[in-house]
Every structure is written in structure tokens, then in C-alpha cells.
Amino acid sequence: MSTNEDQLVSQGQDAEILLKNENFNKVVKALLDQYVQVFFNTDPAQTDERSIAYYSARSIQEVINTLNQQVLMKNQILKKNEE
């Protein structure tokens, strides 16, 4: 494995640990719940508050997506190196 692949595998392992961490998942869920609640409890005319809540939730989802991509990359590299 190259140094770059070693780094990607290490990042993927760290991401996998984080995604399986109960406290991390509780925080993520609490934040998403909070943002959804703000979005639904505000009047449609409160565009600033709703936009902040929406983009905050999207940001959290992007972090999760990125972590999942790192795990996928790790798995692909490890599978390729097994062959």
C-alpha cells in the first residue's frame, strides 16, 4: 500500500469508529432534531431562522456523508489489496 492509501485507510478506520460511537450519534440526532424543530416551529415568513435551521441540518448530514465515504474508500482499498 502506498502512503496515500495508508492515510485513506487510517481515515476510514477513524471515521468508522466515530460513526459507531453512541455518544457521537446521540449528539448528531439531538442536533438534527433541534434544527428540524426550529424549522417546523417557525412561521414560513421567518425565512432567516428557517434557512439557518435548514442549512445547519444539511451541514450535519454532509459530515455524516463524508465519514461514510471515508469508510467506503477504506473498504475499497482493503479489498483491492486482498486481490
Beta strands, then each sheet from edge to edge (+ up, - down):
end
